[in-house]
Amino acid sequence: MTKEKIVLQIVTFVLKILLVIILIALAFVVGAMIGYGVLGDGNPFAVFEKETWVHIFSYFTKPTIVN
């Protein structure tokens, strides 16, 4: 293999990985908007507000007791 061919294969591989990451992020955003807006009867764009995520993460975290 020539050096150009190896570089082309590496660049192609990196671009494929980046494409997969972007598609996963896009699917997450669209899914959150559909889940919050359509299924949850809320505003789909409210999913981008900080208060929404604080509320969601509060279900998964234990409250800490401060003495």
mmCIF file as Biopython writes it, N, C-alpha, C and O atoms, coordinates in Angstrom:
data_model
#
loop_
_atom_site.group_PDB
_atom_site.id
_atom_site.type_symbol
_atom_site.label_atom_id
_atom_site.label_alt_id
_atom_site.label_comp_id
_atom_site.label_asym_id
_atom_site.label_entity_id
_atom_site.label_seq_id
_atom_site.pdbx_PDB_ins_code
_atom_site.Cartn_x
_atom_site.Cartn_y
_atom_site.Cartn_z
_atom_site.occupancy
_atom_site.B_iso_or_equiv
_atom_site.auth_seq_id
_atom_site.auth_asym_id
_atom_site.pdbx_PDB_model_num
ATOM 1   N N  . MET A ? 1  ? 0.833   -1.183 0.000  1.0 0.0 1  A 1 
ATOM 2   C CA . MET A ? 1  ? 0.000   0.000  0.000  1.0 0.0 1  A 1 
ATOM 3   C C  . MET A ? 1  ? 0.877   1.245  0.000  1.0 0.0 1  A 1 
ATOM 4   O O  . MET A ? 1  ? 1.958   1.288  0.587  1.0 0.0 1  A 1 
ATOM 5   N N  . THR A ? 2  ? 0.368   2.226  -0.670 1.0 0.0 2  A 1 
ATOM 6   C CA . THR A ? 2  ? 1.116   3.477  -0.686 1.0 0.0 2  A 1 
ATOM 7   C C  . THR A ? 2  ? 0.736   4.318  0.530  1.0 0.0 2  A 1 
ATOM 8   O O  . THR A ? 2  ? -0.270  4.073  1.195  1.0 0.0 2  A 1 
ATOM 9   N N  . LYS A ? 3  ? 1.568   5.310  0.794  1.0 0.0 3  A 1 
ATOM 10  C CA . LYS A ? 3  ? 1.336   6.170  1.952  1.0 0.0 3  A 1 
ATOM 11  C C  . LYS A ? 3  ? 0.019   6.936  1.814  1.0 0.0 3  A 1 
ATOM 12  O O  . LYS A ? 3  ? -0.699  7.118  2.798  1.0 0.0 3  A 1 
ATOM 13  N N  . GLU A ? 4  ? -0.297  7.382  0.605  1.0 0.0 4  A 1 
ATOM 14  C CA . GLU A ? 4  ? -1.537  8.115  0.382  1.0 0.0 4  A 1 
ATOM 15  C C  . GLU A ? 4  ? -2.761  7.248  0.655  1.0 0.0 4  A 1 
ATOM 16  O O  . GLU A ? 4  ? -3.763  7.722  1.191  1.0 0.0 4  A 1 
ATOM 17  N N  . LYS A ? 5  ? -2.671  5.985  0.285  1.0 0.0 5  A 1 
ATOM 18  C CA . LYS A ? 5  ? -3.783  5.076  0.488  1.0 0.0 5  A 1 
ATOM 19  C C  . LYS A ? 5  ? -4.013  4.818  1.977  1.0 0.0 5  A 1 
ATOM 20  O O  . LYS A ? 5  ? -5.156  4.738  2.426  1.0 0.0 5  A 1 
ATOM 21  N N  . ILE A ? 6  ? -2.939  4.689  2.732  1.0 0.0 6  A 1 
ATOM 22  C CA . ILE A ? 6  ? -3.049  4.476  4.175  1.0 0.0 6  A 1 
ATOM 23  C C  . ILE A ? 6  ? -3.655  5.705  4.849  1.0 0.0 6  A 1 
ATOM 24  O O  . ILE A ? 6  ? -4.532  5.585  5.705  1.0 0.0 6  A 1 
ATOM 25  N N  . VAL A ? 7  ? -3.184  6.882  4.458  1.0 0.0 7  A 1 
ATOM 26  C CA . VAL A ? 7  ? -3.722  8.124  5.024  1.0 0.0 7  A 1 
ATOM 27  C C  . VAL A ? 7  ? -5.199  8.258  4.680  1.0 0.0 7  A 1 
ATOM 28  O O  . VAL A ? 7  ? -5.997  8.663  5.525  1.0 0.0 7  A 1 
ATOM 29  N N  . LEU A ? 8  ? -5.566  7.926  3.459  1.0 0.0 8  A 1 
ATOM 30  C CA . LEU A ? 8  ? -6.964  7.994  3.041  1.0 0.0 8  A 1 
ATOM 31  C C  . LEU A ? 8  ? -7.825  7.039  3.863  1.0 0.0 8  A 1 
ATOM 32  O O  . LEU A ? 8  ? -8.937  7.397  4.251  1.0 0.0 8  A 1 
ATOM 33  N N  . GLN A ? 9  ? -7.334  5.841  4.132  1.0 0.0 9  A 1 
ATOM 34  C CA . GLN A ? 9  ? -8.081  4.885  4.944  1.0 0.0 9  A 1 
ATOM 35  C C  . GLN A ? 9  ? -8.252  5.383  6.374  1.0 0.0 9  A 1 
ATOM 36  O O  . GLN A ? 9  ? -9.319  5.212  6.963  1.0 0.0 9  A 1 
ATOM 37  N N  . ILE A ? 10 ? -7.222  5.992  6.933  1.0 0.0 10 A 1 
ATOM 38  C CA . ILE A ? 10 ? -7.309  6.518  8.297  1.0 0.0 10 A 1 
ATOM 39  C C  . ILE A ? 10 ? -8.312  7.664  8.359  1.0 0.0 10 A 1 
ATOM 40  O O  . ILE A ? 10 ? -9.137  7.721  9.271  1.0 0.0 10 A 1 
ATOM 41  N N  . VAL A ? 11 ? -8.243  8.571  7.397  1.0 0.0 11 A 1 
ATOM 42  C CA . VAL A ? 11 ? -9.176  9.700  7.363  1.0 0.0 11 A 1 
ATOM 43  C C  . VAL A ? 11 ? -10.605 9.202  7.193  1.0 0.0 11 A 1 
ATOM 44  O O  . VAL A ? 11 ? -11.517 9.702  7.852  1.0 0.0 11 A 1 
ATOM 45  N N  . THR A ? 12 ? -10.808 8.232  6.326  1.0 0.0 12 A 1 
ATOM 46  C CA . THR A ? 12 ? -12.136 7.664  6.117  1.0 0.0 12 A 1 
ATOM 47  C C  . THR A ? 12 ? -12.662 7.026  7.394  1.0 0.0 12 A 1 
ATOM 48  O O  . THR A ? 12 ? -13.834 7.194  7.730  1.0 0.0 12 A 1 
ATOM 49  N N  . PHE A ? 13 ? -11.817 6.301  8.106  1.0 0.0 13 A 1 
ATOM 50  C CA . PHE A ? 13 ? -12.217 5.660  9.354  1.0 0.0 13 A 1 
ATOM 51  C C  . PHE A ? 13 ? -12.615 6.703  10.398 1.0 0.0 13 A 1 
ATOM 52  O O  . PHE A ? 13 ? -13.638 6.556  11.066 1.0 0.0 13 A 1 
ATOM 53  N N  . VAL A ? 14 ? -11.815 7.744  10.537 1.0 0.0 14 A 1 
ATOM 54  C CA . VAL A ? 14 ? -12.110 8.799  11.517 1.0 0.0 14 A 1 
ATOM 55  C C  . VAL A ? 14 ? -13.414 9.508  11.159 1.0 0.0 14 A 1 
ATOM 56  O O  . VAL A ? 14 ? -14.216 9.806  12.044 1.0 0.0 14 A 1 
ATOM 57  N N  . LEU A ? 15 ? -13.634 9.780  9.883  1.0 0.0 15 A 1 
ATOM 58  C CA . LEU A ? 15 ? -14.871 10.432 9.461  1.0 0.0 15 A 1 
ATOM 59  C C  . LEU A ? 15 ? -16.091 9.553  9.726  1.0 0.0 15 A 1 
ATOM 60  O O  . LEU A ? 15 ? -17.150 10.059 10.096 1.0 0.0 15 A 1 
ATOM 61  N N  . LYS A ? 16 ? -15.951 8.254  9.540  1.0 0.0 16 A 1 
ATOM 62  C CA . LYS A ? 16 ? -17.058 7.336  9.837  1.0 0.0 16 A 1 
ATOM 63  C C  . LYS A ? 16 ? -17.385 7.340  11.323 1.0 0.0 16 A 1 
ATOM 64  O O  . LYS A ? 16 ? -18.557 7.345  11.703 1.0 0.0 16 A 1 
ATOM 65  N N  . ILE A ? 17 ? -16.360 7.339  12.163 1.0 0.0 17 A 1 
ATOM 66  C CA . ILE A ? 17 ? -16.576 7.375  13.610 1.0 0.0 17 A 1 
ATOM 67  C C  . ILE A ? 17 ? -17.267 8.681  14.006 1.0 0.0 17 A 1 
ATOM 68  O O  . ILE A ? 17 ? -18.208 8.667  14.800 1.0 0.0 17 A 1 
ATOM 69  N N  . LEU A ? 18 ? -16.806 9.804  13.460 1.0 0.0 18 A 1 
ATOM 70  C CA . LEU A ? 18 ? -17.434 11.094 13.754 1.0 0.0 18 A 1 
ATOM 71  C C  . LEU A ? 18 ? -18.888 11.131 13.282 1.0 0.0 18 A 1 
ATOM 72  O O  . LEU A ? 18 ? -19.750 11.682 13.966 1.0 0.0 18 A 1 
ATOM 73  N N  . LEU A ? 19 ? -19.158 10.551 12.126 1.0 0.0 19 A 1 
ATOM 74  C CA . LEU A ? 19 ? -20.523 10.503 11.618 1.0 0.0 19 A 1 
ATOM 75  C C  . LEU A ? 19 ? -21.424 9.705  12.553 1.0 0.0 19 A 1 
ATOM 76  O O  . LEU A ? 19 ? -22.554 10.112 12.822 1.0 0.0 19 A 1 
ATOM 77  N N  . VAL A ? 20 ? -20.938 8.586  13.042 1.0 0.0 20 A 1 
ATOM 78  C CA . VAL A ? 20 ? -21.724 7.766  13.969 1.0 0.0 20 A 1 
ATOM 79  C C  . VAL A ? 20 ? -22.002 8.538  15.257 1.0 0.0 20 A 1 
ATOM 80  O O  . VAL A ? 20 ? -23.122 8.502  15.766 1.0 0.0 20 A 1 
ATOM 81  N N  . ILE A ? 21 ? -21.007 9.230  15.786 1.0 0.0 21 A 1 
ATOM 82  C CA . ILE A ? 21 ? -21.189 10.006 17.014 1.0 0.0 21 A 1 
ATOM 83  C C  . ILE A ? 21 ? -22.219 11.121 16.800 1.0 0.0 21 A 1 
ATOM 84  O O  . ILE A ? 21 ? -23.073 11.353 17.655 1.0 0.0 21 A 1 
ATOM 85  N N  . ILE A ? 22 ? -22.133 11.801 15.666 1.0 0.0 22 A 1 
ATOM 86  C CA . ILE A ? 22 ? -23.090 12.872 15.361 1.0 0.0 22 A 1 
ATOM 87  C C  . ILE A ? 22 ? -24.500 12.317 15.210 1.0 0.0 22 A 1 
ATOM 88  O O  . ILE A ? 22 ? -25.457 12.924 15.690 1.0 0.0 22 A 1 
ATOM 89  N N  . LEU A ? 23 ? -24.639 11.175 14.552 1.0 0.0 23 A 1 
ATOM 90  C CA . LEU A ? 23 ? -25.963 10.574 14.379 1.0 0.0 23 A 1 
ATOM 91  C C  . LEU A ? 23 ? -26.552 10.115 15.707 1.0 0.0 23 A 1 
ATOM 92  O O  . LEU A ? 23 ? -27.758 10.241 15.921 1.0 0.0 23 A 1 
ATOM 93  N N  . ILE A ? 24 ? -25.723 9.586  16.597 1.0 0.0 24 A 1 
ATOM 94  C CA . ILE A ? 24 ? -26.200 9.181  17.920 1.0 0.0 24 A 1 
ATOM 95  C C  . ILE A ? 24 ? -26.680 10.401 18.700 1.0 0.0 24 A 1 
ATOM 96  O O  . ILE A ? 24 ? -27.736 10.358 19.331 1.0 0.0 24 A 1 
ATOM 97  N N  . ALA A ? 25 ? -25.912 11.487 18.661 1.0 0.0 25 A 1 
ATOM 98  C CA . ALA A ? 25 ? -26.309 12.711 19.361 1.0 0.0 25 A 1 
ATOM 99  C C  . ALA A ? 25 ? -27.611 13.271 18.782 1.0 0.0 25 A 1 
ATOM 100 O O  . ALA A ? 25 ? -28.486 13.711 19.528 1.0 0.0 25 A 1 
ATOM 101 N N  . LEU A ? 26 ? -27.734 13.255 17.475 1.0 0.0 26 A 1 
ATOM 102 C CA . LEU A ? 26 ? -28.950 13.743 16.828 1.0 0.0 26 A 1 
ATOM 103 C C  . LEU A ? 26 ? -30.158 12.881 17.205 1.0 0.0 26 A 1 
ATOM 104 O O  . LEU A ? 26 ? -31.239 13.408 17.468 1.0 0.0 26 A 1 
ATOM 105 N N  . ALA A ? 27 ? -29.977 11.568 17.231 1.0 0.0 27 A 1 
ATOM 106 C CA . ALA A ? 27 ? -31.063 10.670 17.621 1.0 0.0 27 A 1 
ATOM 107 C C  . ALA A ? 27 ? -31.472 10.913 19.071 1.0 0.0 27 A 1 
ATOM 108 O O  . ALA A ? 27 ? -32.657 10.849 19.399 1.0 0.0 27 A 1 
ATOM 109 N N  . PHE A ? 28 ? -30.498 11.192 19.942 1.0 0.0 28 A 1 
ATOM 110 C CA . PHE A ? 28 ? -30.806 11.483 21.340 1.0 0.0 28 A 1 
ATOM 111 C C  . PHE A ? 28 ? -31.633 12.758 21.459 1.0 0.0 28 A 1 
ATOM 112 O O  . PHE A ? 28 ? -32.619 12.793 22.194 1.0 0.0 28 A 1 
ATOM 113 N N  . VAL A ? 29 ? -31.235 13.799 20.742 1.0 0.0 29 A 1 
ATOM 114 C CA . VAL A ? 29 ? -31.946 15.084 20.818 1.0 0.0 29 A 1 
ATOM 115 C C  . VAL A ? 29 ? -33.364 14.945 20.271 1.0 0.0 29 A 1 
ATOM 116 O O  . VAL A ? 29 ? -34.320 15.404 20.896 1.0 0.0 29 A 1 
ATOM 117 N N  . VAL A ? 30 ? -33.501 14.319 19.118 1.0 0.0 30 A 1 
ATOM 118 C CA . VAL A ? 30 ? -34.829 14.146 18.521 1.0 0.0 30 A 1 
ATOM 119 C C  . VAL A ? 30 ? -35.693 13.253 19.406 1.0 0.0 30 A 1 
ATOM 120 O O  . VAL A ? 30 ? -36.877 13.533 19.594 1.0 0.0 30 A 1 
ATOM 121 N N  . GLY A ? 31 ? -35.121 12.194 19.947 1.0 0.0 31 A 1 
ATOM 122 C CA . GLY A ? 31 ? -35.871 11.313 20.838 1.0 0.0 31 A 1 
ATOM 123 C C  . GLY A ? 31 ? -36.315 12.006 22.107 1.0 0.0 31 A 1 
ATOM 124 O O  . GLY A ? 31 ? -37.430 11.787 22.581 1.0 0.0 31 A 1 
ATOM 125 N N  . ALA A ? 32 ? -35.450 12.845 22.661 1.0 0.0 32 A 1 
ATOM 126 C CA . ALA A ? 32 ? -35.821 13.594 23.865 1.0 0.0 32 A 1 
ATOM 127 C C  . ALA A ? 32 ? -36.941 14.581 23.563 1.0 0.0 32 A 1 
ATOM 128 O O  . ALA A ? 32 ? -37.855 14.752 24.369 1.0 0.0 32 A 1 
ATOM 129 N N  . MET A ? 33 ? -36.872 15.227 22.408 1.0 0.0 33 A 1 
ATOM 130 C CA . MET A ? 33 ? -37.928 16.174 22.034 1.0 0.0 33 A 1 
ATOM 131 C C  . MET A ? 33 ? -39.260 15.461 21.819 1.0 0.0 33 A 1 
ATOM 132 O O  . MET A ? 33 ? -40.306 15.953 22.243 1.0 0.0 33 A 1 
ATOM 133 N N  . ILE A ? 34 ? -39.224 14.313 21.165 1.0 0.0 34 A 1 
ATOM 134 C CA . ILE A ? 34 ? -40.458 13.556 20.935 1.0 0.0 34 A 1 
ATOM 135 C C  . ILE A ? 34 ? -40.998 13.021 22.255 1.0 0.0 34 A 1 
ATOM 136 O O  . ILE A ? 34 ? -42.195 13.119 22.526 1.0 0.0 34 A 1 
ATOM 137 N N  . GLY A ? 35 ? -40.126 12.461 23.067 1.0 0.0 35 A 1 
ATOM 138 C CA . GLY A ? 35 ? -40.566 11.915 24.346 1.0 0.0 35 A 1 
ATOM 139 C C  . GLY A ? 35 ? -41.127 12.969 25.271 1.0 0.0 35 A 1 
ATOM 140 O O  . GLY A ? 35 ? -42.141 12.737 25.928 1.0 0.0 35 A 1 
ATOM 141 N N  . TYR A ? 36 ? -40.495 14.111 25.334 1.0 0.0 36 A 1 
ATOM 142 C CA . TYR A ? 36 ? -40.943 15.170 26.237 1.0 0.0 36 A 1 
ATOM 143 C C  . TYR A ? 36 ? -42.128 15.927 25.658 1.0 0.0 36 A 1 
ATOM 144 O O  . TYR A ? 36 ? -43.044 16.300 26.392 1.0 0.0 36 A 1 
ATOM 145 N N  . GLY A ? 37 ? -42.122 16.155 24.367 1.0 0.0 37 A 1 
ATOM 146 C CA . GLY A ? 37 ? -43.169 16.968 23.756 1.0 0.0 37 A 1 
ATOM 147 C C  . GLY A ? 37 ? -44.421 16.202 23.398 1.0 0.0 37 A 1 
ATOM 148 O O  . GLY A ? 37 ? -45.528 16.637 23.715 1.0 0.0 37 A 1 
ATOM 149 N N  . VAL A ? 38 ? -44.263 15.076 22.748 1.0 0.0 38 A 1 
ATOM 150 C CA . VAL A ? 38 ? -45.425 14.327 22.253 1.0 0.0 38 A 1 
ATOM 151 C C  . VAL A ? 38 ? -45.965 13.398 23.331 1.0 0.0 38 A 1 
ATOM 152 O O  . VAL A ? 38 ? -47.152 13.446 23.653 1.0 0.0 38 A 1 
ATOM 153 N N  . LEU A ? 39 ? -45.114 12.564 23.885 1.0 0.0 39 A 1 
ATOM 154 C CA . LEU A ? 39 ? -45.571 11.599 24.880 1.0 0.0 39 A 1 
ATOM 155 C C  . LEU A ? 39 ? -45.818 12.246 26.237 1.0 0.0 39 A 1 
ATOM 156 O O  . LEU A ? 39 ? -46.703 11.817 26.978 1.0 0.0 39 A 1 
ATOM 157 N N  . GLY A ? 40 ? -45.045 13.271 26.565 1.0 0.0 40 A 1 
ATOM 158 C CA . GLY A ? 40 ? -45.174 13.917 27.868 1.0 0.0 40 A 1 
ATOM 159 C C  . GLY A ? 40 ? -46.081 15.125 27.870 1.0 0.0 40 A 1 
ATOM 160 O O  . GLY A ? 40 ? -46.228 15.773 28.907 1.0 0.0 40 A 1 
ATOM 161 N N  . ASP A ? 41 ? -46.686 15.447 26.762 1.0 0.0 41 A 1 
ATOM 162 C CA . ASP A ? 41 ? -47.597 16.589 26.625 1.0 0.0 41 A 1 
ATOM 163 C C  . ASP A ? 41 ? -46.969 17.902 27.077 1.0 0.0 41 A 1 
ATOM 164 O O  . ASP A ? 41 ? -47.650 18.753 27.650 1.0 0.0 41 A 1 
ATOM 165 N N  . GLY A ? 42 ? -45.692 18.067 26.827 1.0 0.0 42 A 1 
ATOM 166 C CA . GLY A ? 42 ? -45.013 19.319 27.164 1.0 0.0 42 A 1 
ATOM 167 C C  . GLY A ? 42 ? -44.534 20.009 25.904 1.0 0.0 42 A 1 
ATOM 168 O O  . GLY A ? 42 ? -44.787 19.545 24.792 1.0 0.0 42 A 1 
ATOM 169 N N  . ASN A ? 43 ? -43.850 21.104 26.084 1.0 0.0 43 A 1 
ATOM 170 C CA . ASN A ? 43 ? -43.265 21.820 24.956 1.0 0.0 43 A 1 
ATOM 171 C C  . ASN A ? 43 ? -42.003 21.075 24.520 1.0 0.0 43 A 1 
ATOM 172 O O  . ASN A ? 43 ? -41.111 20.873 25.343 1.0 0.0 43 A 1 
ATOM 173 N N  . PRO A ? 44 ? -41.896 20.663 23.257 1.0 0.0 44 A 1 
ATOM 174 C CA . PRO A ? 44 ? -40.712 19.906 22.826 1.0 0.0 44 A 1 
ATOM 175 C C  . PRO A ? 44 ? -39.404 20.661 23.015 1.0 0.0 44 A 1 
ATOM 176 O O  . PRO A ? 44 ? -38.359 20.041 23.215 1.0 0.0 44 A 1 
ATOM 177 N N  . PHE A ? 45 ? -39.443 21.983 22.955 1.0 0.0 45 A 1 
ATOM 178 C CA . PHE A ? 45 ? -38.219 22.761 23.102 1.0 0.0 45 A 1 
ATOM 179 C C  . PHE A ? 45 ? -37.852 22.991 24.566 1.0 0.0 45 A 1 
ATOM 180 O O  . PHE A ? 45 ? -36.766 23.489 24.863 1.0 0.0 45 A 1 
ATOM 181 N N  . ALA A ? 46 ? -38.745 22.632 25.474 1.0 0.0 46 A 1 
ATOM 182 C CA . ALA A ? 46 ? -38.439 22.749 26.903 1.0 0.0 46 A 1 
ATOM 183 C C  . ALA A ? 46 ? -37.399 21.724 27.323 1.0 0.0 46 A 1 
ATOM 184 O O  . ALA A ? 46 ? -36.831 21.824 28.410 1.0 0.0 46 A 1 
ATOM 185 N N  . VAL A ? 47 ? -37.148 20.742 26.472 1.0 0.0 47 A 1 
ATOM 186 C CA . VAL A ? 47 ? -36.150 19.723 26.788 1.0 0.0 47 A 1 
ATOM 187 C C  . VAL A ? 47 ? -34.744 20.324 26.805 1.0 0.0 47 A 1 
ATOM 188 O O  . VAL A ? 47 ? -33.820 19.711 27.340 1.0 0.0 47 A 1 
ATOM 189 N N  . PHE A ? 48 ? -34.574 21.496 26.236 1.0 0.0 48 A 1 
ATOM 190 C CA . PHE A ? 48 ? -33.259 22.139 26.211 1.0 0.0 48 A 1 
ATOM 191 C C  . PHE A ? 48 ? -33.022 23.053 27.414 1.0 0.0 48 A 1 
ATOM 192 O O  . PHE A ? 48 ? -31.940 23.624 27.550 1.0 0.0 48 A 1 
ATOM 193 N N  . GLU A ? 49 ? -34.016 23.196 28.278 1.0 0.0 49 A 1 
ATOM 194 C CA . GLU A ? 49 ? -33.869 24.054 29.449 1.0 0.0 49 A 1 
ATOM 195 C C  . GLU A ? 49 ? -33.150 23.313 30.573 1.0 0.0 49 A 1 
ATOM 196 O O  . GLU A ? 49 ? -33.320 22.105 30.740 1.0 0.0 49 A 1 
ATOM 197 N N  . LYS A ? 50 ? -32.359 24.033 31.327 1.0 0.0 50 A 1 
ATOM 198 C CA . LYS A ? 50 ? -31.577 23.438 32.414 1.0 0.0 50 A 1 
ATOM 199 C C  . LYS A ? 50 ? -32.487 22.837 33.483 1.0 0.0 50 A 1 
ATOM 200 O O  . LYS A ? 50 ? -32.193 21.764 34.012 1.0 0.0 50 A 1 
ATOM 201 N N  . GLU A ? 51 ? -33.579 23.512 33.804 1.0 0.0 51 A 1 
ATOM 202 C CA . GLU A ? 51 ? -34.481 23.032 34.850 1.0 0.0 51 A 1 
ATOM 203 C C  . GLU A ? 51 ? -35.063 21.665 34.512 1.0 0.0 51 A 1 
ATOM 204 O O  . GLU A ? 51 ? -35.284 20.847 35.405 1.0 0.0 51 A 1 
ATOM 205 N N  . THR A ? 52 ? -35.309 21.416 33.243 1.0 0.0 52 A 1 
ATOM 206 C CA . THR A ? 52 ? -35.833 20.117 32.819 1.0 0.0 52 A 1 
ATOM 207 C C  . THR A ? 52 ? -34.846 19.008 33.148 1.0 0.0 52 A 1 
ATOM 208 O O  . THR A ? 52 ? -35.244 17.961 33.660 1.0 0.0 52 A 1 
ATOM 209 N N  . TRP A ? 53 ? -33.565 19.218 32.863 1.0 0.0 53 A 1 
ATOM 210 C CA . TRP A ? 53 ? -32.553 18.193 33.103 1.0 0.0 53 A 1 
ATOM 211 C C  . TRP A ? 53 ? -32.258 18.026 34.585 1.0 0.0 53 A 1 
ATOM 212 O O  . TRP A ? 53 ? -31.961 16.921 35.039 1.0 0.0 53 A 1 
ATOM 213 N N  . VAL A ? 54 ? -32.337 19.113 35.341 1.0 0.0 54 A 1 
ATOM 214 C CA . VAL A ? 54 ? -32.176 18.995 36.795 1.0 0.0 54 A 1 
ATOM 215 C C  . VAL A ? 54 ? -33.290 18.129 37.355 1.0 0.0 54 A 1 
ATOM 216 O O  . VAL A ? 54 ? -33.050 17.285 38.219 1.0 0.0 54 A 1 
ATOM 217 N N  . HIS A ? 55 ? -34.504 18.334 36.870 1.0 0.0 55 A 1 
ATOM 218 C CA . HIS A ? 55 ? -35.643 17.534 37.317 1.0 0.0 55 A 1 
ATOM 219 C C  . HIS A ? 55 ? -35.475 16.063 36.920 1.0 0.0 55 A 1 
ATOM 220 O O  . HIS A ? 55 ? -35.746 15.171 37.724 1.0 0.0 55 A 1 
ATOM 221 N N  . ILE A ? 56 ? -35.037 15.811 35.702 1.0 0.0 56 A 1 
ATOM 222 C CA . ILE A ? 56 ? -34.850 14.430 35.238 1.0 0.0 56 A 1 
ATOM 223 C C  . ILE A ? 56 ? -33.762 13.733 36.050 1.0 0.0 56 A 1 
ATOM 224 O O  . ILE A ? 56 ? -33.951 12.596 36.484 1.0 0.0 56 A 1 
ATOM 225 N N  . PHE A ? 57 ? -32.617 14.402 36.263 1.0 0.0 57 A 1 
ATOM 226 C CA . PHE A ? 57 ? -31.524 13.782 37.007 1.0 0.0 57 A 1 
ATOM 227 C C  . PHE A ? 57 ? -31.848 13.622 38.483 1.0 0.0 57 A 1 
ATOM 228 O O  . PHE A ? 57 ? -31.217 12.816 39.168 1.0 0.0 57 A 1 
ATOM 229 N N  . SER A ? 58 ? -32.817 14.372 38.984 1.0 0.0 58 A 1 
ATOM 230 C CA . SER A ? 58 ? -33.183 14.221 40.393 1.0 0.0 58 A 1 
ATOM 231 C C  . SER A ? 58 ? -33.805 12.851 40.663 1.0 0.0 58 A 1 
ATOM 232 O O  . SER A ? 58 ? -33.784 12.385 41.803 1.0 0.0 58 A 1 
ATOM 233 N N  . TYR A ? 59 ? -34.351 12.204 39.649 1.0 0.0 59 A 1 
ATOM 234 C CA . TYR A ? 59 ? -34.893 10.861 39.818 1.0 0.0 59 A 1 
ATOM 235 C C  . TYR A ? 59 ? -33.793 9.814  40.005 1.0 0.0 59 A 1 
ATOM 236 O O  . TYR A ? 59 ? -34.041 8.756  40.584 1.0 0.0 59 A 1 
ATOM 237 N N  . PHE A ? 60 ? -32.590 10.096 39.525 1.0 0.0 60 A 1 
ATOM 238 C CA . PHE A ? 60 ? -31.509 9.123  39.541 1.0 0.0 60 A 1 
ATOM 239 C C  . PHE A ? 60 ? -30.470 9.370  40.622 1.0 0.0 60 A 1 
ATOM 240 O O  . PHE A ? 60 ? -29.580 8.544  40.824 1.0 0.0 60 A 1 
ATOM 241 N N  . THR A ? 61 ? -30.569 10.484 41.310 1.0 0.0 61 A 1 
ATOM 242 C CA . THR A ? 61 ? -29.587 10.789 42.344 1.0 0.0 61 A 1 
ATOM 243 C C  . THR A ? 61 ? -30.253 10.781 43.704 1.0 0.0 61 A 1 
ATOM 244 O O  . THR A ? 61 ? -31.411 11.173 43.856 1.0 0.0 61 A 1 
ATOM 245 N N  . LYS A ? 62 ? -29.491 10.324 44.695 1.0 0.0 62 A 1 
ATOM 246 C CA . LYS A ? 62 ? -30.009 10.316 46.054 1.0 0.0 62 A 1 
ATOM 247 C C  . LYS A ? 62 ? -29.846 11.705 46.651 1.0 0.0 62 A 1 
ATOM 248 O O  . LYS A ? 62 ? -28.852 12.384 46.396 1.0 0.0 62 A 1 
ATOM 249 N N  . PRO A ? 63 ? -30.809 12.118 47.435 1.0 0.0 63 A 1 
ATOM 250 C CA . PRO A ? 63 ? -30.609 13.401 48.117 1.0 0.0 63 A 1 
ATOM 251 C C  . PRO A ? 63 ? -29.533 13.255 49.188 1.0 0.0 63 A 1 
ATOM 252 O O  . PRO A ? 63 ? -29.478 12.249 49.895 1.0 0.0 63 A 1 
ATOM 253 N N  . THR A ? 64 ? -28.701 14.243 49.297 1.0 0.0 64 A 1 
ATOM 254 C CA . THR A ? 64 ? -27.650 14.197 50.305 1.0 0.0 64 A 1 
ATOM 255 C C  . THR A ? 64 ? -28.121 14.931 51.549 1.0 0.0 64 A 1 
ATOM 256 O O  . THR A ? 64 ? -28.725 16.000 51.474 1.0 0.0 64 A 1 
ATOM 257 N N  . ILE A ? 65 ? -27.832 14.338 52.678 1.0 0.0 65 A 1 
ATOM 258 C CA . ILE A ? 65 ? -28.212 14.932 53.953 1.0 0.0 65 A 1 
ATOM 259 C C  . ILE A ? 65 ? -26.997 15.653 54.506 1.0 0.0 65 A 1 
ATOM 260 O O  . ILE A ? 65 ? -25.941 15.055 54.712 1.0 0.0 65 A 1 
ATOM 261 N N  . VAL A ? 66 ? -27.160 16.937 54.742 1.0 0.0 66 A 1 
ATOM 262 C CA . VAL A ? 66 ? -26.066 17.746 55.264 1.0 0.0 66 A 1 
ATOM 263 C C  . VAL A ? 66 ? -26.322 17.978 56.740 1.0 0.0 66 A 1 
ATOM 264 O O  . VAL A ? 66 ? -27.382 18.475 57.121 1.0 0.0 66 A 1 
ATOM 265 N N  . ASN A ? 67 ? -25.353 17.620 57.572 1.0 0.0 67 A 1 
ATOM 266 C CA . ASN A ? 67 ? -25.505 17.824 59.024 1.0 0.0 67 A 1 
ATOM 267 C C  . ASN A ? 67 ? -25.015 19.183 59.423 1.0 0.0 67 A 1 
ATOM 268 O O  . ASN A ? 67 ? -25.062 19.534 60.602 1.0 0.0 67 A 1 
#
